[in-house]
Amino acid sequence: MKRIHRVLQTVALASCASVALAQAETPKAPAPTAVHPELWPAAKSPGLVDAKTEARITAIIARMSLREKVGQMIQADTASIKPEDLKQYPLGSILAGGNSPPIGAPDRSPASAWVATSRAFNAVALEKRAGHEPIPIMFGIDAVHGNSNVVGATLFPHNSALGAMHDPALMREIGKATAAETAASGIDWAFGPTLAVPQDDRWGRAYEGYSEDPALVAAYAGPMVEGLQGAPGTRTTIQAGRVAASVKHFLGDGGTHDGIDQGDTRVDEATLIRIHDAGYPAAVNAGTMTVMASFSSWNGTKMHGNKALLTDVLKGRMGFDGFVVGDWNGHGQIPGCTNTDCPATFNAGLDMAMAPDSWKGLFDSTLAAAKAGTIPMSRIDDAVRRILRVKMKLGLFDAARPFEGKPEEMGSAAHRAVARQAVRESLVLLKNEGVLPIKSSATVLIAGDGADDIGRQSGGWTLSWQGDGNTNADFPGATSIYTGIADALKAGGGKAVLSPDGNFTSKPDVAVVVFGEEPYAELRGDIRSLEFQPGNKKSLALLKKLKAAGIPTVAVFLSGRPLWVNPELNASDAFVAAWFPGSEGNGVADVLVGGKTDFHGTLSFSWPKTAAQFNLNKGQAGYDPLFPLGYGLTYAKGGHVGVLGEEPGIDASASNSSLFVVDGIVAKPFRLETGAGVTQKLVDSANRQEGAIQLAFAPTGKASVLGPNLTLEREANADMNVEVVYRVDKAATGPVTLALGSGPVRIDTALAQPGKWASLRIPLKCFGNHGTYLGGISQPFTLSASTPFTITISDLRIATDPAGAVCPQ
């Protein structure tokens, strides 16, 4: 699904264009592989089909026009459709993508705005008018770690953290709490859980998987579905505070070649079944109402068009009676299809196409294909029957909504207690040389850029697609890691001192340094090396600074996946893998302070010994991790970690294609070249000494970032932009332009007043509209001025958050 912080995620070096470069370099995929349904595990949807419901569906279908049937098969995004559009285009579903807002409100809104949006769409869908069959809308959202797109929701740890708990019963409670807060927001469909079995930790969605171990994924699938929907045989309706689950992404998304998102999983059928199908039979048996098709391919065949797997295996052999939904314009990737025209996806077995911004064109072309018989009427009726079946079983035809708008459900004490328990259980202790647990009477320095940042600790898919642009004010009721530790120490007579840069006036008893990955989702999260912060070791420098001062130091590492952190491990007396723990930072304090609660978590992903151990998974030949699957120390049973080698084994900088300037440093492999009349020097940024480059144009000239060719077409389609964090020191009196190769865009009218730090975001599509060929950029950044002009730049990168992006004229 589609969906930067000021402090940049330098580990995401290969996001954006490097993905396209890597795809171009990969070997040719094998021919499509034959499928043998009889080899796949059998399963069966319980309780979705019964005679009374089917008779009711048959009667409704008989009254529906072809136009209304086609409408049920298409889903639009709230950013691209208005309720009144349903009068002409009777769609069956809406979604709110990661950056999409409720009606008439900002993206970051409380539950009330989402309830109003749901009611507005349903008011049109259910109104009585001539020639219209009233059918309720189904409203989907990425509630992937709690109802994480709604302000005030409880945010649970991401799935890679939950895997470390090894606690299926708690997963059921997490699902139940997520369902209640989703239903309270007027939303009835959660796009989760993800049942991927990540095999390459470079994949930017690795944290959406519970484990590299298919057995653990299978053990979690059923409980999480039952938590969201209710167990088969119980009340599985919205009136009971339940929502539809959508297990995803069928199939093989965790095994794509080189960990490339939306790539190709190149394995034989037996491996596809053994590893990547592991969770689906359990999810079907638990009653999942929907399954989401994957963007990825299996041996060259796109899943959105793979009839053998969607129809013969999933609906046939596995007995799935719900409906299959597509991913964000995923149908458009099928050869011969476009986002607005794809009969092949429906014929393959997709029942509802996610067409967020292409819904109108897809509706028209699908209606024409149905009239022409290109999509058989039997396939149309089957898809509509499956969709109506789920809507009925979910209780959407019943107007009662007892959970809708209930403020006491959002971020309730009970839900936060479940999340806090999940944090406690998911922490993995990798190293402890006697510094943990921290005495509750101690004076503790809390350092690091993640110490007091709830958005940072919550990761991607948090109030925005990539989880960026958030502040602590966006999380009412939540607790940062710093606040949690400070509260625990205060209760025990101790004291916490917050100092992100590690400076102190009085030497503390111990320091806790909270650092790690910036939030991310797919594209931005795809990396080419597992090295943490290559080329910008500011967290390591902080650890070394405290160690040199003789302060016992605890590293609390925030990440979505295992990363190569040998230098940071060496510089720490204790090292805790905290993953992305979500909104309840006090769960970290529960384990670190006082010693009453021991560590519980053990690794559900193998931890790499070198940065080149991309696809390190138990059972493979030559399996040699730093910490194996299942590793985790406790206070009761400790273990010594010796000095580790600090050679990463791979040069990560060669794959950087999204970061050009980071804190005033030109990121490798790029270099800055200034022409005649332009001078450069390092100056202080808003947050860092000598953290910016000042460029003075006198009287005219240009400055260019040079490097390898880039391909940014896919990033442009994902609404990404060029972001410059800057300060104008001397305004120009003539044009100033910014270019990506060719096609300069004039920016002087869009720049802030001199002396003010600001951020300028220009959509990649804007450069395309000005003549840039985004399929091959040899000179990614050229700034030109026609009159004297001075600008200071601290950061220059490809960014994902579209908020505030403008295309200057």
Secondary structure in CASP SS format (residue, H / E / C, confidence):
PFRMAT SS
TARGET T0000
AUTHOR 0000-0000-0000
METHOD secondary structure of the structure
MODEL  1
M C 1.00
K C 1.00
R C 1.00
I C 1.00
H C 1.00
R C 1.00
V C 1.00
L C 1.00
Q C 1.00
T C 1.00
V C 1.00
A C 1.00
L C 1.00
A C 1.00
S C 1.00
C C 1.00
A H 1.00
S H 1.00
V H 1.00
A H 1.00
L H 1.00
A H 1.00
Q H 1.00
A H 1.00
E H 1.00
T C 1.00
P C 1.00
K C 1.00
A C 1.00
P C 1.00
A C 1.00
P C 1.00
T C 1.00
A C 1.00
V C 1.00
H C 1.00
P H 1.00
E H 1.00
L H 1.00
W C 1.00
P C 1.00
A C 1.00
A C 1.00
K C 1.00
S C 1.00
P C 1.00
G C 1.00
L C 1.00
V C 1.00
D C 1.00
A H 1.00
K H 1.00
T H 1.00
E H 1.00
A H 1.00
R H 1.00
I H 1.00
T H 1.00
A H 1.00
I H 1.00
I H 1.00
A H 1.00
R H 1.00
M C 1.00
S C 1.00
L H 1.00
R H 1.00
E H 1.00
K H 1.00
V H 1.00
G H 1.00
Q H 1.00
M C 1.00
I E 1.00
Q E 1.00
A E 1.00
D E 1.00
T C 1.00
A C 1.00
S C 1.00
I C 1.00
K C 1.00
P H 1.00
E H 1.00
D H 1.00
L H 1.00
K H 1.00
Q C 1.00
Y C 1.00
P C 1.00
L C 1.00
G C 1.00
S E 1.00
I E 1.00
L E 1.00
A E 1.00
G C 1.00
G C 1.00
N C 1.00
S C 1.00
P C 1.00
P C 1.00
I C 1.00
G C 1.00
A C 1.00
P C 1.00
D C 1.00
R C 1.00
S C 1.00
P C 1.00
A H 1.00
S H 1.00
A H 1.00
W H 1.00
V H 1.00
A H 1.00
T H 1.00
S H 1.00
R H 1.00
A H 1.00
F H 1.00
N H 1.00
A H 1.00
V H 1.00
A H 1.00
L C 1.00
E C 1.00
K C 1.00
R C 1.00
A C 1.00
G C 1.00
H C 1.00
E C 1.00
P C 1.00
I C 1.00
P C 1.00
I C 1.00
M E 1.00
F E 1.00
G E 1.00
I E 1.00
D C 1.00
A C 1.00
V C 1.00
H C 1.00
G C 1.00
N C 1.00
S C 1.00
N C 1.00
V C 1.00
V C 1.00
G C 1.00
A C 1.00
T C 1.00
L C 1.00
F C 1.00
P C 1.00
H C 1.00
N H 1.00
S H 1.00
A H 1.00
L H 1.00
G H 1.00
A H 1.00
M H 1.00
H C 1.00
D C 1.00
P H 1.00
A H 1.00
L H 1.00
M H 1.00
R H 1.00
E H 1.00
I H 1.00
G H 1.00
K H 1.00
A H 1.00
T H 1.00
A H 1.00
A H 1.00
E H 1.00
T H 1.00
A H 1.00
A C 1.00
S C 1.00
G C 1.00
I C 1.00
D C 1.00
W E 1.00
A E 1.00
F C 1.00
G C 1.00
P C 1.00
T E 1.00
L C 1.00
A C 1.00
V C 1.00
P C 1.00
Q C 1.00
D C 1.00
D C 1.00
R C 1.00
W C 1.00
G C 1.00
R C 1.00
A H 1.00
Y H 1.00
E H 1.00
G C 1.00
Y C 1.00
S C 1.00
E C 1.00
D C 1.00
P H 1.00
A H 1.00
L H 1.00
V H 1.00
A H 1.00
A H 1.00
Y H 1.00
A H 1.00
G H 1.00
P H 1.00
M H 1.00
V H 1.00
E H 1.00
G H 1.00
L H 1.00
Q H 1.00
G C 1.00
A C 1.00
P C 1.00
G C 1.00
T C 1.00
R C 1.00
T C 1.00
T C 1.00
I H 1.00
Q H 1.00
A H 1.00
G C 1.00
R C 1.00
V C 1.00
A E 1.00
A C 1.00
S E 1.00
V E 1.00
K E 1.00
H E 1.00
F E 1.00
L C 1.00
G C 1.00
D H 1.00
G H 1.00
G H 1.00
T E 1.00
H H 1.00
D H 1.00
G H 1.00
I C 1.00
D C 1.00
Q C 1.00
G C 1.00
D E 1.00
T E 1.00
R C 1.00
V C 1.00
D C 1.00
E H 1.00
A H 1.00
T H 1.00
L H 1.00
I H 1.00
R H 1.00
I H 1.00
H H 1.00
D C 1.00
A C 1.00
G C 1.00
Y H 1.00
P H 1.00
A H 1.00
A H 1.00
V H 1.00
N H 1.00
A C 1.00
G C 1.00
T C 1.00
M C 1.00
T E 1.00
V E 1.00
M E 1.00
A E 1.00
S C 1.00
F C 1.00
S C 1.00
S E 1.00
W E 1.00
N C 1.00
G C 1.00
T E 1.00
K E 1.00
M H 1.00
H H 1.00
G H 1.00
N C 1.00
K H 1.00
A H 1.00
L H 1.00
L H 1.00
T H 1.00
D H 1.00
V H 1.00
L H 1.00
K H 1.00
G H 1.00
R H 1.00
M C 1.00
G C 1.00
F C 1.00
D C 1.00
G C 1.00
F E 1.00
V E 1.00
V E 1.00
G C 1.00
D C 1.00
W C 1.00
N C 1.00
G H 1.00
H H 1.00
G H 1.00
Q H 1.00
I C 1.00
P C 1.00
G C 1.00
C C 1.00
T E 1.00
N C 1.00
T C 1.00
D E 1.00
C C 1.00
P H 1.00
A H 1.00
T H 1.00
F H 1.00
N H 1.00
A H 1.00
G C 1.00
L C 1.00
D C 1.00
M E 1.00
A E 1.00
M E 1.00
A C 1.00
P C 1.00
D C 1.00
S C 1.00
W H 1.00
K H 1.00
G H 1.00
L H 1.00
F H 1.00
D H 1.00
S H 1.00
T H 1.00
L H 1.00
A H 1.00
A H 1.00
A H 1.00
K H 1.00
A H 1.00
G C 1.00
T C 1.00
I C 1.00
P C 1.00
M H 1.00
S H 1.00
R H 1.00
I H 1.00
D H 1.00
D H 1.00
A H 1.00
V H 1.00
R H 1.00
R H 1.00
I H 1.00
L H 1.00
R H 1.00
V H 1.00
K H 1.00
M H 1.00
K H 1.00
L C 1.00
G C 1.00
L C 1.00
F C 1.00
D C 1.00
A C 1.00
A C 1.00
R C 1.00
P C 1.00
F C 1.00
E C 1.00
G C 1.00
K C 1.00
P H 1.00
E H 1.00
E H 1.00
M C 1.00
G C 1.00
S C 1.00
A H 1.00
A H 1.00
H H 1.00
R H 1.00
A H 1.00
V H 1.00
A H 1.00
R H 1.00
Q H 1.00
A H 1.00
V H 1.00
R H 1.00
E H 1.00
S H 1.00
L C 1.00
V E 1.00
L E 1.00
L E 1.00
K E 1.00
N E 1.00
E C 1.00
G C 1.00
V C 1.00
L C 1.00
P C 1.00
I E 1.00
K C 1.00
S C 1.00
S C 1.00
A C 1.00
T E 1.00
V E 1.00
L E 1.00
I E 1.00
A E 1.00
G C 1.00
D C 1.00
G C 1.00
A C 1.00
D C 1.00
D C 1.00
I H 1.00
G H 1.00
R H 1.00
Q H 1.00
S H 1.00
G C 1.00
G C 1.00
W C 1.00
T C 1.00
L C 1.00
S C 1.00
W C 1.00
Q C 1.00
G C 1.00
D C 1.00
G C 1.00
N C 1.00
T C 1.00
N H 1.00
A H 1.00
D H 1.00
F C 1.00
P C 1.00
G C 1.00
A C 1.00
T E 1.00
S C 1.00
I H 1.00
Y H 1.00
T H 1.00
G H 1.00
I H 1.00
A H 1.00
D H 1.00
A H 1.00
L H 1.00
K H 1.00
A H 1.00
G C 1.00
G C 1.00
G C 1.00
K E 1.00
A E 1.00
V E 1.00
L E 1.00
S C 1.00
P C 1.00
D C 1.00
G C 1.00
N C 1.00
F C 1.00
T C 1.00
S C 1.00
K C 1.00
P C 1.00
D C 1.00
V E 1.00
A E 1.00
V E 1.00
V E 1.00
V E 1.00
F E 1.00
G E 1.00
E C 1.00
E C 1.00
P C 1.00
Y C 1.00
A C 1.00
E C 1.00
L C 1.00
R C 1.00
G C 1.00
D C 1.00
I C 1.00
R C 1.00
S C 1.00
L C 1.00
E E 1.00
F C 1.00
Q C 1.00
P C 1.00
G C 1.00
N C 1.00
K C 1.00
K H 1.00
S H 1.00
L H 1.00
A H 1.00
L H 1.00
L H 1.00
K H 1.00
K H 1.00
L H 1.00
K H 1.00
A H 1.00
A C 1.00
G C 1.00
I C 1.00
P C 1.00
T E 1.00
V E 1.00
A E 1.00
V E 1.00
F E 1.00
L E 1.00
S C 1.00
G C 1.00
R C 1.00
P C 1.00
L C 1.00
W E 1.00
V C 1.00
N H 1.00
P H 1.00
E H 1.00
L H 1.00
N H 1.00
A C 1.00
S C 1.00
D C 1.00
A E 1.00
F E 1.00
V E 1.00
A E 1.00
A C 1.00
W C 1.00
F C 1.00
P C 1.00
G C 1.00
S C 1.00
E E 1.00
G C 1.00
N H 1.00
G H 1.00
V H 1.00
A H 1.00
D H 1.00
V H 1.00
L H 1.00
V E 1.00
G C 1.00
G C 1.00
K C 1.00
T C 1.00
D C 1.00
F C 1.00
H C 1.00
G C 1.00
T C 1.00
L C 1.00
S C 1.00
F C 1.00
S C 1.00
W E 1.00
P C 1.00
K C 1.00
T C 1.00
A C 1.00
A C 1.00
Q C 1.00
F C 1.00
N C 1.00
L C 1.00
N C 1.00
K C 1.00
G C 1.00
Q C 1.00
A C 1.00
G C 1.00
Y C 1.00
D C 1.00
P C 1.00
L C 1.00
F E 1.00
P C 1.00
L C 1.00
G C 1.00
Y C 1.00
G C 1.00
L E 1.00
T C 1.00
Y C 1.00
A C 1.00
K C 1.00
G C 1.00
G C 1.00
H C 1.00
V C 1.00
G C 1.00
V C 1.00
L C 1.00
G C 1.00
E C 1.00
E C 1.00
P C 1.00
G C 1.00
I C 1.00
D C 1.00
A H 1.00
S H 1.00
A H 1.00
S H 1.00
N C 1.00
S C 1.00
S C 1.00
L E 1.00
F E 1.00
V E 1.00
V E 1.00
D C 1.00
G C 1.00
I E 1.00
V E 1.00
A C 1.00
K C 1.00
P C 1.00
F C 1.00
R E 1.00
L E 1.00
E E 1.00
T E 1.00
G C 1.00
A C 1.00
G C 1.00
V E 1.00
T E 1.00
Q E 1.00
K E 1.00
L E 1.00
V E 1.00
D C 1.00
S C 1.00
A C 1.00
N C 1.00
R C 1.00
Q C 1.00
E C 1.00
G C 1.00
A E 1.00
I E 1.00
Q E 1.00
L E 1.00
A E 1.00
F E 1.00
A C 1.00
P C 1.00
T C 1.00
G E 1.00
K E 1.00
A E 1.00
S E 1.00
V E 1.00
L E 1.00
G C 1.00
P C 1.00
N C 1.00
L E 1.00
T C 1.00
L C 1.00
E H 1.00
R H 1.00
E H 1.00
A H 1.00
N H 1.00
A C 1.00
D C 1.00
M C 1.00
N E 1.00
V E 1.00
E E 1.00
V E 1.00
V E 1.00
Y E 1.00
R E 1.00
V E 1.00
D E 1.00
K E 1.00
A C 1.00
A C 1.00
T C 1.00
G C 1.00
P C 1.00
V E 1.00
T E 1.00
L E 1.00
A E 1.00
L C 1.00
G C 1.00
S C 1.00
G C 1.00
P C 1.00
V E 1.00
R E 1.00
I C 1.00
D H 1.00
T H 1.00
A H 1.00
L C 1.00
A C 1.00
Q C 1.00
P C 1.00
G C 1.00
K C 1.00
W E 1.00
A E 1.00
S E 1.00
L E 1.00
R E 1.00
I E 1.00
P E 1.00
L H 1.00
K H 1.00
C H 1.00
F H 1.00
G H 1.00
N H 1.00
H C 1.00
G C 1.00
T C 1.00
Y C 1.00
L C 1.00
G C 1.00
G C 1.00
I E 1.00
S C 1.00
Q C 1.00
P C 1.00
F E 1.00
T E 1.00
L E 1.00
S E 1.00
A E 1.00
S C 1.00
T C 1.00
P C 1.00
F E 1.00
T E 1.00
I E 1.00
T E 1.00
I E 1.00
S E 1.00
D E 1.00
L E 1.00
R E 1.00
I E 1.00
A E 1.00
T C 1.00
D C 1.00
P C 1.00
A C 1.00
G C 1.00
A C 1.00
V C 1.00
C C 1.00
P C 1.00
Q C 1.00
END
